[in-house]
Amino acid sequence: MNDNATPKTQSPLSGLNLTILAPAEGEAAPVAAAPVANGSGHPVAARVVIVGSGPAGLTAAIYAARANLEPIVIGGVVGGGQLMITSEVENYPGFPEGVQGPELMGLFRKQAERFGARIVDADVDRVDLSGRPFRLWAAGIEYRAEAVIVATGAEAIWLGLESETRLRGRGVSACATCDGFFFRDKTIAVVGGGDSALEEALFLTRFASKVHLIHRRDAFRGSKIMQARAAAHPKIELHLNRTVEEVLGDEHVEGLRLGRTDESGEETLPLDGLFVAIGHRPNVAAFRDWLTTDEKGYLRTDGATTASNIDGVFVAGDVDDHRYRQAVTAAGEGCRAAIDAERWLEAQEAHEAPRAAAGAATAQ
């Protein structure tokens, strides 16, 4: 088993038509002298381009569109973020009976489009943030933006097992905060060796009757205090030198087949759920050379706002948040980023207007 392996899964949005934008009627004329990726047409101009279509990106789109910023959302071929692989969501405000993750993201998208946001179902290939207008390329089209909001999220690192993928949302989860409630009085397992795994195991004892904590090495990597708490908890049983070889069950999780790293042989562990806690990977590939990241690879903001190290580029959601990782906190950051971008653009325009007027007077 490779903890860093990520299974290839079919896109939850397969079958959707790919949307590639051409300049809209009345839009500022594109700069014809600029090169266009793959020679596929003129650049598309926008006041704000939002990259990402999870809760952060689409909330930013709603706020930006209502502020008449006419945002373009480059949402990715697989849009919607992590909620597209989440079954029932019970902790998002406004849905007392719960809502399916894909349904919730469909509502986000519909609301953003209602106010005029244009959404592109394509991945950003590369960016140039060296100056305004900022330039981004997706599916061979160049987009030019006066401001950019990066909301590309983060993805859980999975074990890479076919059975894990098949039972995801049916007993397999990567978010104890999201799904722990569903396992009240159940027997479950957490796999991982760092502080995240130890924290999730301790959190899940609030619901589960038994928590098996599984790690492939002979010692945990987490902090000593977290290790001590987990070892002392009466509901937690530690399984060191064990690897998850298969998640058992047809319609839902029924157990695990474990391998041993210290000796030969396997064992079967009956249980009702599996939480994978081996880490998350922020989706920063296109921006890594431009934007500042922390020691874990997440994008950094100035703390008080969503501003990045580049003036006019803002960051929202799980791509900079490795603490909370909730849909509601991501949506809140999307709101903040849109407001920050709107105010920044207003300040830029107020600063540039006198210079433009002076230039016009000189020309006369």
BELWO-V601273 format. One record per pair of residues at least 4 apart in sequence whose ideal C-beta (glycine too) atoms are under 8 Angstrom apart, sorted by sequence separation. I is the first residue (numbers start at 1). J is the second residue. D is the distance in whole Angstrom. If there is no record, write none. Layout:
I_J_D ; I_J_D
//
This chain:
1_5_8 ; 10_14_6 ; 23_27_5 ; 30_34_8 ; 36_40_6 ; 52_56_6 ; 53_57_5 ; 54_58_7 ; 55_59_6 ; 56_60_6 ; 57_61_6 ; 58_62_7 ; 59_63_7 ; 60_64_6 ; 61_65_6 ; 62_66_6 ; 63_67_6 ; 65_69_7 ; 75_79_4 ; 80_84_4 ; 82_86_6 ; 95_99_4 ; 99_103_5 ; 100_104_7 ; 101_105_7 ; 102_106_6 ; 103_107_7 ; 104_108_7 ; 105_109_6 ; 106_110_6 ; 107_111_6 ; 108_112_6 ; 109_113_6 ; 110_114_6 ; 111_115_7 ; 113_117_6 ; 137_141_7 ; 160_164_7 ; 161_165_7 ; 162_166_6 ; 163_167_6 ; 164_168_7 ; 167_171_5 ; 168_172_5 ; 169_173_8 ; 175_179_6 ; 176_180_5 ; 179_183_7 ; 192_196_6 ; 193_197_6 ; 194_198_7 ; 195_199_6 ; 196_200_6 ; 197_201_6 ; 198_202_6 ; 199_203_6 ; 200_204_6 ; 201_205_7 ; 204_208_5 ; 217_221_8 ; 222_226_5 ; 223_227_7 ; 224_228_6 ; 225_229_6 ; 226_230_6 ; 227_231_6 ; 228_232_6 ; 229_233_6 ; 249_253_5 ; 250_254_8 ; 260_264_7 ; 284_288_5 ; 287_291_5 ; 293_297_5 ; 294_298_5 ; 301_305_7 ; 307_311_8 ; 315_319_6 ; 316_320_7 ; 317_321_7 ; 318_322_8 ; 321_325_6 ; 325_329_8 ; 326_330_7 ; 327_331_6 ; 328_332_7 ; 329_333_7 ; 330_334_6 ; 331_335_7 ; 332_336_7 ; 333_337_6 ; 334_338_6 ; 335_339_6 ; 336_340_6 ; 337_341_6 ; 338_342_6 ; 339_343_6 ; 340_344_6 ; 341_345_6 ; 342_346_6 ; 343_347_6 ; 344_348_6 ; 345_349_6 ; 346_350_6 ; 347_351_6 ; 348_352_6 ; 349_353_6 ; 351_355_8 ; 352_356_6 ; 353_357_6 ; 354_358_6 ; 355_359_6 ; 356_360_6 ; 357_361_6 ; 358_362_6 ; 359_363_6 ; 360_364_7 ; 36_41_6 ; 52_57_4 ; 53_58_6 ; 64_69_4 ; 65_70_7 ; 75_80_8 ; 79_84_7 ; 90_95_8 ; 99_104_5 ; 112_117_4 ; 113_118_8 ; 129_134_5 ; 137_142_5 ; 138_143_7 ; 159_164_5 ; 167_172_5 ; 168_173_8 ; 173_178_7 ; 183_188_5 ; 192_197_3 ; 215_220_6 ; 222_227_6 ; 231_236_8 ; 248_253_7 ; 249_254_4 ; 260_265_6 ; 288_293_7 ; 293_298_6 ; 294_299_8 ; 301_306_5 ; 302_307_5 ; 308_313_5 ; 315_320_5 ; 324_329_4 ; 325_330_8 ; 23_29_8 ; 36_42_6 ; 51_57_7 ; 65_71_6 ; 78_84_7 ; 83_89_7 ; 89_95_7 ; 113_119_6 ; 128_134_7 ; 129_135_8 ; 136_142_7 ; 137_143_7 ; 158_164_6 ; 173_179_4 ; 191_197_7 ; 205_211_6 ; 220_226_8 ; 230_236_5 ; 247_253_6 ; 248_254_5 ; 249_255_7 ; 260_266_7 ; 293_299_6 ; 294_300_5 ; 301_307_6 ; 302_308_8 ; 307_313_8 ; 308_314_6 ; 23_30_6 ; 36_43_6 ; 50_57_5 ; 64_71_4 ; 92_99_7 ; 112_119_7 ; 127_134_7 ; 128_135_4 ; 135_142_6 ; 136_143_5 ; 158_165_7 ; 190_197_5 ; 204_211_5 ; 220_227_5 ; 231_238_6 ; 248_255_4 ; 259_266_6 ; 260_267_8 ; 284_291_7 ; 292_299_7 ; 293_300_6 ; 301_308_6 ; 307_314_6 ; 308_315_5 ; 318_325_5 ; 90_98_4 ; 127_135_7 ; 128_136_8 ; 135_143_7 ; 136_144_8 ; 164_172_6 ; 192_200_8 ; 230_238_7 ; 247_255_8 ; 248_256_6 ; 258_266_6 ; 291_299_5 ; 292_300_5 ; 300_308_7 ; 306_314_4 ; 307_315_8 ; 321_329_7 ; 34_43_6 ; 89_98_6 ; 95_104_7 ; 127_136_5 ; 135_144_6 ; 136_145_7 ; 247_256_6 ; 248_257_6 ; 257_266_6 ; 258_267_5 ; 284_293_6 ; 291_300_8 ; 299_308_7 ; 300_309_7 ; 305_314_8 ; 306_315_6 ; 321_330_7 ; 32_42_7 ; 50_60_5 ; 61_71_5 ; 88_98_5 ; 89_99_5 ; 109_119_7 ; 126_136_8 ; 127_137_7 ; 134_144_7 ; 135_145_8 ; 190_200_5 ; 201_211_5 ; 220_230_8 ; 246_256_7 ; 257_267_8 ; 258_268_7 ; 306_316_5 ; 50_61_5 ; 60_71_7 ; 88_99_7 ; 89_100_7 ; 126_137_5 ; 133_144_4 ; 134_145_5 ; 190_201_4 ; 245_256_8 ; 246_257_4 ; 257_268_6 ; 258_269_6 ; 282_293_8 ; 30_42_4 ; 31_43_6 ; 61_73_5 ; 88_100_6 ; 89_101_5 ; 92_104_6 ; 124_136_6 ; 125_137_5 ; 133_145_6 ; 134_146_8 ; 136_148_7 ; 201_213_5 ; 244_256_6 ; 245_257_5 ; 256_268_7 ; 287_299_7 ; 318_330_6 ; 321_333_7 ; 30_43_5 ; 87_100_6 ; 88_101_8 ; 124_137_7 ; 125_138_6 ; 133_146_6 ; 134_147_8 ; 244_257_8 ; 245_258_6 ; 255_268_6 ; 256_269_5 ; 284_297_6 ; 301_314_8 ; 317_330_4 ; 320_333_8 ; 30_44_7 ; 50_64_7 ; 86_100_8 ; 87_101_6 ; 124_138_5 ; 125_139_8 ; 132_146_6 ; 134_148_5 ; 176_190_8 ; 190_204_7 ; 244_258_6 ; 245_259_5 ; 255_269_6 ; 282_296_8 ; 284_298_7 ; 301_315_5 ; 316_330_7 ; 30_45_6 ; 58_73_7 ; 86_101_3 ; 89_104_6 ; 123_138_6 ; 198_213_7 ; 243_258_7 ; 244_259_8 ; 255_270_4 ; 256_271_7 ; 282_297_5 ; 284_299_6 ; 300_315_8 ; 48_64_5 ; 57_73_6 ; 85_101_7 ; 122_138_4 ; 123_139_8 ; 158_174_7 ; 188_204_6 ; 197_213_7 ; 242_258_5 ; 243_259_4 ; 254_270_7 ; 255_271_6 ; 281_297_8 ; 282_298_5 ; 292_308_7 ; 299_315_5 ; 317_333_5 ; 27_44_8 ; 28_45_5 ; 84_101_6 ; 122_139_4 ; 213_230_6 ; 242_259_7 ; 243_260_8 ; 254_271_8 ; 282_299_7 ; 291_308_5 ; 292_309_4 ; 316_333_4 ; 317_334_6 ; 27_45_6 ; 57_75_7 ; 83_101_4 ; 84_102_5 ; 120_138_6 ; 156_174_4 ; 197_215_7 ; 242_260_6 ; 243_261_6 ; 253_271_7 ; 254_272_8 ; 256_274_7 ; 291_309_6 ; 316_334_5 ; 22_41_6 ; 23_42_6 ; 82_101_8 ; 83_102_7 ; 120_139_8 ; 122_141_8 ; 129_148_7 ; 156_175_8 ; 239_258_7 ; 241_260_6 ; 242_261_7 ; 253_272_6 ; 291_310_7 ; 301_320_6 ; 22_42_8 ; 53_73_6 ; 188_208_5 ; 220_240_8 ; 241_261_5 ; 248_268_7 ; 252_272_8 ; 253_273_5 ; 290_310_6 ; 299_319_5 ; 300_320_7 ; 316_336_7 ; 23_44_6 ; 48_69_5 ; 50_71_5 ; 52_73_8 ; 80_101_8 ; 83_104_6 ; 84_105_6 ; 120_141_8 ; 127_148_8 ; 183_204_7 ; 186_207_8 ; 187_208_7 ; 190_211_6 ; 219_240_7 ; 241_262_4 ; 245_266_7 ; 253_274_6 ; 298_319_7 ; 299_320_4 ; 316_337_4 ; 22_44_7 ; 23_45_7 ; 47_69_5 ; 48_70_8 ; 49_71_7 ; 50_72_7 ; 51_73_8 ; 52_74_8 ; 53_75_3 ; 80_102_7 ; 83_105_5 ; 185_207_8 ; 186_208_5 ; 187_209_6 ; 188_210_7 ; 189_211_7 ; 190_212_7 ; 192_214_8 ; 193_215_4 ; 198_220_7 ; 211_233_8 ; 218_240_5 ; 291_313_7 ; 298_320_5 ; 315_337_7 ; 21_44_5 ; 47_70_6 ; 48_71_4 ; 49_72_5 ; 50_73_5 ; 51_74_5 ; 52_75_7 ; 53_76_6 ; 180_203_6 ; 184_207_5 ; 185_208_7 ; 186_209_7 ; 187_210_4 ; 188_211_6 ; 189_212_4 ; 190_213_5 ; 191_214_5 ; 192_215_7 ; 193_216_7 ; 197_220_8 ; 213_236_6 ; 215_238_8 ; 217_240_7 ; 218_241_5 ; 290_313_8 ; 298_321_7 ; 314_337_4 ; 46_70_7 ; 47_71_7 ; 48_72_7 ; 49_73_8 ; 50_74_7 ; 52_76_7 ; 57_81_8 ; 81_105_7 ; 176_200_4 ; 180_204_5 ; 183_207_5 ; 184_208_7 ; 185_209_5 ; 188_212_7 ; 189_213_7 ; 190_214_7 ; 191_215_7 ; 193_217_6 ; 198_222_4 ; 202_226_8 ; 211_235_6 ; 212_236_8 ; 213_237_7 ; 215_239_7 ; 217_241_7 ; 291_315_7 ; 298_322_5 ; 46_71_7 ; 49_74_6 ; 56_81_8 ; 80_105_4 ; 183_208_5 ; 187_212_7 ; 189_214_6 ; 197_222_7 ; 198_223_8 ; 210_235_6 ; 211_236_5 ; 212_237_5 ; 213_238_5 ; 214_239_5 ; 215_240_6 ; 216_241_7 ; 242_267_8 ; 46_72_4 ; 53_79_4 ; 54_80_6 ; 55_81_6 ; 79_105_8 ; 80_106_8 ; 177_203_7 ; 180_206_7 ; 181_207_6 ; 193_219_8 ; 194_220_7 ; 195_221_8 ; 196_222_8 ; 209_235_7 ; 211_237_7 ; 213_239_7 ; 215_241_8 ; 216_242_7 ; 296_322_6 ; 314_340_5 ; 53_80_6 ; 54_81_2 ; 176_203_5 ; 180_207_5 ; 193_220_5 ; 194_221_5 ; 195_222_4 ; 199_226_7 ; 202_229_6 ; 208_235_7 ; 210_237_7 ; 212_239_6 ; 215_242_7 ; 216_243_5 ; 247_274_6 ; 306_333_6 ; 314_341_5 ; 44_72_7 ; 53_81_7 ; 54_82_7 ; 55_83_7 ; 176_204_5 ; 180_208_8 ; 193_221_5 ; 194_222_5 ; 195_223_6 ; 198_226_4 ; 202_230_6 ; 205_233_6 ; 214_242_5 ; 52_81_7 ; 54_83_7 ; 80_109_8 ; 193_222_7 ; 198_227_7 ; 201_230_6 ; 214_243_8 ; 312_341_8 ; 79_109_8 ; 205_235_4 ; 214_244_6 ; 239_269_8 ; 244_274_7 ; 306_336_5 ; 314_344_8 ; 195_226_5 ; 198_229_7 ; 202_233_6 ; 205_236_7 ; 305_336_7 ; 306_337_4 ; 159_191_7 ; 198_230_5 ; 201_233_8 ; 312_344_6 ; 307_340_6 ; 311_344_8 ; 202_236_7 ; 306_340_5 ; 201_236_6 ; 284_319_6 ; 305_340_5 ; 282_318_7 ; 283_319_6 ; 312_348_8 ; 282_319_5 ; 307_344_8 ; 280_318_8 ; 282_320_8 ; 73_112_7 ; 79_119_8 ; 282_322_8 ; 79_121_6 ; 214_256_8 ; 280_322_6 ; 73_117_6 ; 75_119_5 ; 77_121_6 ; 214_258_7 ; 217_261_7 ; 218_262_7 ; 72_117_8 ; 73_118_7 ; 75_120_6 ; 76_121_7 ; 77_122_6 ; 216_261_6 ; 280_325_7 ; 62_108_8 ; 70_116_6 ; 71_117_5 ; 72_118_5 ; 73_119_5 ; 74_120_5 ; 75_121_6 ; 76_122_7 ; 77_123_5 ; 58_105_7 ; 65_112_6 ; 70_117_8 ; 71_118_7 ; 72_119_8 ; 73_120_7 ; 75_122_8 ; 76_123_5 ; 70_118_8 ; 72_120_6 ; 74_122_6 ; 76_124_8 ; 59_108_7 ; 62_111_6 ; 66_115_5 ; 74_123_8 ; 55_105_8 ; 58_108_4 ; 62_112_5 ; 65_115_4 ; 74_124_5 ; 21_72_6 ; 54_105_7 ; 58_109_6 ; 61_112_4 ; 65_116_5 ; 53_105_8 ; 65_117_4 ; 55_108_7 ; 58_111_8 ; 62_115_6 ; 64_117_7 ; 191_244_6 ; 58_112_5 ; 62_117_7 ; 53_109_7 ; 61_117_4 ; 212_269_6 ; 61_119_8 ; 18_77_8 ; 58_117_8 ; 212_271_7 ; 210_271_8 ; 74_136_7 ; 13_77_7 ; 74_138_5 ; 13_78_6 ; 208_273_8 ; 11_77_6 ; 12_78_7 ; 13_79_6 ; 53_119_7 ; 11_78_5 ; 13_80_7 ; 50_117_8 ; 189_256_6 ; 12_80_7 ; 74_143_7 ; 13_84_7 ; 72_143_6 ; 82_153_7 ; 204_275_7 ; 12_84_4 ; 81_153_5 ; 12_85_6 ; 51_124_5 ; 72_145_8 ; 82_155_7 ; 82_156_7 ; 172_247_6 ; 200_275_6 ; 9_85_8 ; 76_152_8 ; 171_247_8 ; 201_277_8 ; 200_277_5 ; 171_249_7 ; 170_249_8 ; 164_244_8 ; 167_247_5 ; 189_269_7 ; 197_277_4 ; 166_247_8 ; 170_251_7 ; 171_252_5 ; 172_253_6 ; 196_277_5 ; 197_278_7 ; 87_169_4 ; 167_249_6 ; 170_252_5 ; 171_253_3 ; 189_271_5 ; 85_168_6 ; 86_169_7 ; 87_170_7 ; 161_244_7 ; 163_246_5 ; 164_247_5 ; 170_253_7 ; 187_270_7 ; 188_271_6 ; 191_274_7 ; 194_277_8 ; 196_279_7 ; 85_169_7 ; 161_245_8 ; 163_247_4 ; 187_271_4 ; 188_272_6 ; 189_273_7 ; 190_274_8 ; 191_275_7 ; 192_276_7 ; 194_278_8 ; 49_134_7 ; 51_136_7 ; 64_149_8 ; 159_244_6 ; 161_246_6 ; 163_248_7 ; 167_252_7 ; 186_271_8 ; 187_272_5 ; 188_273_4 ; 189_274_5 ; 190_275_5 ; 191_276_6 ; 192_277_4 ; 193_278_8 ; 194_279_7 ; 91_177_8 ; 161_247_6 ; 163_249_8 ; 167_253_5 ; 186_272_4 ; 187_273_8 ; 188_274_7 ; 189_275_7 ; 191_277_7 ; 192_278_5 ; 49_136_6 ; 91_178_7 ; 186_273_6 ; 188_275_7 ; 190_277_6 ; 191_278_7 ; 192_279_8 ; 37_125_8 ; 45_133_7 ; 60_149_5 ; 86_175_8 ; 89_178_7 ; 183_272_6 ; 12_102_6 ; 91_181_8 ; 183_273_5 ; 60_151_6 ; 90_181_7 ; 182_273_8 ; 43_135_8 ; 57_149_7 ; 86_178_7 ; 24_118_8 ; 49_143_5 ; 57_151_4 ; 88_182_8 ; 179_273_8 ; 56_151_4 ; 57_152_8 ; 49_145_4 ; 57_153_8 ; 179_275_8 ; 21_118_6 ; 44_141_6 ; 46_143_6 ; 48_145_6 ; 51_148_7 ; 54_151_7 ; 56_153_7 ; 43_141_8 ; 44_142_7 ; 45_143_8 ; 46_144_7 ; 47_145_7 ; 48_146_7 ; 49_147_8 ; 50_148_8 ; 51_149_7 ; 52_150_7 ; 19_118_8 ; 21_120_6 ; 43_142_4 ; 44_143_5 ; 45_144_5 ; 46_145_5 ; 47_146_5 ; 48_147_5 ; 49_148_5 ; 50_149_4 ; 51_150_5 ; 52_151_4 ; 54_153_5 ; 176_275_6 ; 19_119_6 ; 20_120_6 ; 37_137_5 ; 40_140_4 ; 41_141_6 ; 43_143_7 ; 44_144_7 ; 45_145_8 ; 46_146_8 ; 47_147_7 ; 48_148_7 ; 49_149_8 ; 51_151_6 ; 52_152_4 ; 173_273_7 ; 175_275_8 ; 19_120_5 ; 40_141_6 ; 43_144_5 ; 48_149_7 ; 50_151_6 ; 51_152_6 ; 52_153_6 ; 171_272_6 ; 172_273_7 ; 173_274_7 ; 174_275_7 ; 176_277_8 ; 19_121_5 ; 20_122_6 ; 38_140_4 ; 171_273_5 ; 172_274_5 ; 173_275_5 ; 174_276_5 ; 18_121_5 ; 19_122_8 ; 37_140_5 ; 171_274_6 ; 173_276_7 ; 174_277_7 ; 17_121_8 ; 18_122_6 ; 37_141_7 ; 172_276_7 ; 16_121_6 ; 36_141_8 ; 37_142_5 ; 36_142_5 ; 174_280_8 ; 35_142_8 ; 167_274_8 ; 13_121_7 ; 34_142_7 ; 34_144_8 ; 164_274_7 ; 164_276_7 ; 31_144_7 ; 30_144_8 ; 159_276_6 ; 20_138_8 ; 158_276_6 ; 20_139_6 ; 157_276_8 ; 159_278_7 ; 20_140_8 ; 21_141_7 ; 156_276_7 ; 158_278_8 ; 18_139_7 ; 20_141_6 ; 157_278_5 ; 21_143_8 ; 157_279_5 ; 156_279_8 ; 157_280_6 ; 156_280_6 ; 157_281_6 ; 155_280_7 ; 156_281_8 ; 154_280_5 ; 155_281_6 ; 154_281_6 ; 154_282_4 ; 155_283_7 ; 153_282_8 ; 154_283_6 ; 152_282_8 ; 153_283_6 ; 152_283_4 ; 152_284_7 ; 152_286_8 ; 152_287_8 ; 150_287_6 ; 150_291_7 ; 154_298_7 ; 177_325_8 ; 178_326_7 ; 6_155_8 ; 150_299_6 ; 177_326_7 ; 175_325_7 ; 6_157_6 ; 7_158_6 ; 6_158_6 ; 4_157_6 ; 5_158_7 ; 7_160_5 ; 3_157_7 ; 5_159_7 ; 6_160_6 ; 7_161_7 ; 5_160_3 ; 7_162_7 ; 3_159_7 ; 9_165_6 ; 2_159_8 ; 7_164_7 ; 149_306_8 ; 1_159_6 ; 2_160_6 ; 7_165_5 ; 129_287_8 ; 150_308_7 ; 1_160_7 ; 127_286_5 ; 1_161_8 ; 126_286_6 ; 127_287_6 ; 125_286_7 ; 129_290_4 ; 124_286_5 ; 129_291_8 ; 127_290_7 ; 150_313_7 ; 148_312_7 ; 149_313_8 ; 150_314_7 ; 151_315_8 ; 153_317_6 ; 154_318_4 ; 147_312_5 ; 148_313_5 ; 149_314_5 ; 150_315_5 ; 151_316_5 ; 152_317_8 ; 153_318_5 ; 154_319_6 ; 146_312_7 ; 147_313_7 ; 148_314_7 ; 149_315_8 ; 150_316_7 ; 151_317_5 ; 153_319_6 ; 147_314_7 ; 149_316_6 ; 152_319_5 ; 151_319_7 ; 154_322_7 ; 150_319_6 ; 154_325_7 ; 153_330_8 ; 134_312_7 ; 134_313_7 ; 151_330_8 ; 132_312_6 ; 129_310_5 ; 151_333_8 ; 151_334_6 ; 129_313_6 ; 149_334_8 ; 151_337_7 ; 149_337_5 ; 149_338_7 ; 149_341_6 ; 147_341_5 ; 147_344_6 ; 147_345_6 ; 146_345_6 ; 146_348_7 ; 3_216_7 ; 1_216_7 ; 104_327_8 ; 52_283_8 ; 51_286_8 ; 91_326_8 ; 92_327_6 ; 93_328_7 ; 81_317_8 ; 82_318_8 ; 92_328_6 ; 81_318_8 ; 91_328_7 ; 89_327_7 ; 1_243_4 ; 1_244_6 ; 1_245_7 ; 83_327_6 ; 81_330_8 ; 60_316_6 ; 1_259_7 ; 57_316_7 ; 56_316_4 ; 57_317_7 ; 56_317_3 ; 55_317_7 ; 56_318_7 ; 54_317_6 ; 56_319_8 ; 54_318_7 ; 52_317_7 ; 52_319_7 ; 69_338_8 ; 59_330_8 ; 63_334_7 ; 67_338_7 ; 55_327_5 ; 59_331_4 ; 63_335_5 ; 69_341_7 ; 54_327_8 ; 55_328_8 ; 59_332_8 ; 61_334_8 ; 69_342_6 ; 4_278_8 ; 56_330_4 ; 60_334_4 ; 64_338_4 ; 3_278_5 ; 55_330_4 ; 56_331_6 ; 59_334_3 ; 60_335_7 ; 63_338_3 ; 67_342_5 ; 3_279_8 ; 54_330_6 ; 55_331_4 ; 58_334_7 ; 59_335_5 ; 62_338_8 ; 63_339_6 ; 69_345_7 ; 56_333_5 ; 57_334_6 ; 60_337_5 ; 61_338_8 ; 64_341_7 ; 56_334_4 ; 60_338_4 ; 64_342_7 ; 55_334_7 ; 59_338_7 ; 63_342_8 ; 56_337_7 ; 60_341_8 ; 48_338_8 ; 48_341_6 ; 48_345_8 ; 47_345_6
//
